[in-house]
Amino acid sequence: MKILVMHTTPSELEVLINDYLVQLNSISEEQFSEKTSPIKWSKKEIIGHLIDSAQNNIRRFIVAQYEDNPTITYNQDKWVTICNYQHMGSSLVIQLWYLLNIQIISILKNTPEETAQRTSSTGDIHTIEWLAEDYIKHLKHHIHYALGLQPVAYP
C-alpha cells in the first residue's frame, strides 16, 4: 500500500519552516543583503525567490483543484528584480516567506487525496502531490545554500 505524500508533506514543511525561521532571523541585515557578485542573488533575494515560488505554487495548488491542467509559470529573475527584495528590510522578507508557507501548509492539509492527483503544467505536467514534494526539495536547496548548510541537490 502506498503512503500518500499529502499526509506527510504539510507536516514536513511545517517543521522545516519553523527551524529555518530561527536560523534566518539570526543573520544580520548586512550579511542578508550582501551580494558576492552583481549578477548573483543575495541571501535576501534568494528568500525573495522562495517567496515568488510560494506565490506561484499557491496558485498551482489551488487552481489545479478546479481547472483542468492549468499552466502556471513565471520568470524567476524578472520576479526577483521587479519585487525588489534587495531593498526591503530582512525581517519583512523573512516574515512574508514564513507566512506564505503557513498558507501552503493550510492548503495542502485541506487537499483531498483524490484531488492531489489532479495536474498543473509548469512547462511539464505534474500532479499537485508531485508539485508539493518538489516545492519542499526546491525550498531546501535554496535555504541550505543561503544558510551555509549541507547542500541539497535540486535538478
N, C-alpha and C positions, 0 to 999 in steps of 0.2 A: 504494500500500500504506500502510495506516495504521500509524503508530508507536504502539504501545500505551503508555499512560501508566505502567502499573505497572512498567515498566523504569526510567523516569526519576524518578518521584515519590519513592521512598525515598532515592535519591541526592541529589535536590534538598533534601529535608527534612534529611538529614544535614549538608549544607553549611550550611544556614540555622541549624540549632540550635547548631552549633559557633561560628558567627560571632556569633549573638545571645547565646550564653552569656558570651562575653568582655565584650560590651557591658553586659549585665545585671549582671554581677559588679562593674562599675566604678561603679555607682550606690550612693550612700551609703544607709545604713539610713533616715536622716531623709528623704531625697528619695524613697525607695522607698515609704515609709509615708504621705507627705503626701497629704492629701485637699483638693482645691480647693473642695469643697462636701460637706456631709453626705450628699447623695444621689448623689454621683459616686464611682466606684471610684478608689482609689489605684493607683499602678503595681503594688504588691504584689497588690492584688485583681484587677487585670487579668491578671496572670500566674496568679493563682488561678483565674480564669475559664478560662484556657487549660489549666490542669490538669484542670478539670472537663470541658472539651471533649475533651481527650485521653482521659480515662477513658471517656466515653460513646462516642467514636469507636473506641476499642479494642474495646469491646463490639460495636459495629456491624460492624467489620471481621472479627471472629471469628464471631459468631452468624450473620451472613448467609451464611457459608460452609456451614453445615449445617442452617439452618432456612429455610423459605420466607418471604421478605419479613417479617422480624421488625420490630416497631415499637419503636423506642428513642428516646425523647425525654427532655428534662429542663427544669426551670425554672431558668434560669441565675442569676437574682437570689437565689433561695432557696438554691441550692447554694453561692454565694459567701458568703452570710450564715451558713449552717449550718457550713460548713467553717472559718469564722473566720480566713481567711488574714491579715487585718489585724493579728492578734496573734501570728502566727508569725514567727520570725526570717527575714529576707530570704534568707539563704543556704539555709535549708531549703526555702523556696518555690521558689527557682530550681533547686535540685538535684532536687526532685520533678518539676518541669516538664521538666527535661532528661532524667531517667531514663524518664519516661513516653513521651517522644518517641523515645528509643532503642528502647523496646518496640514502638512503632508502626512504626519502620523495619524491625525484625525481622519483624513480622507481614506487612507489605507486600512485603518481599523474598521471603517464602515463600508468597505468594498466587499460585496459578497463574492465567494469563491467562483461561482459561475461567471460573474461579471469580470473577474480578474483575467479571464481568458479572452476577453474582447481585445481588439487590436487598435494600434495607432501607428502611423507612419512618421518616422523621423528621417526619412530617406530610405530606410529599411522598415519592414513591417514587424512589429513586436507586440506581444501581449502586455497588458497592464502589469501582470505579475513579473514578466521579464524586465520591463522598464523600472519597476520598483527595486528589483535586485541590482540592476545596472546603476540606478541612481546612487545606491549605497557604495558600490565599488568606485564610482566616479568621485563621490564625496571623500572617501578615504584616500584616494590617490592624491587629490589636491590638498587636503588638510594635512596629511602626513608630510607632504613637501613643505608646506608653509610652517609647520611646527618643527621641522627637522627630525621627524620620527622615521622609523624603518620604512623605506619606500614600499608603496603598494602599486604593483603594475596595473596598468589600465590600457586596454587596446587603443 
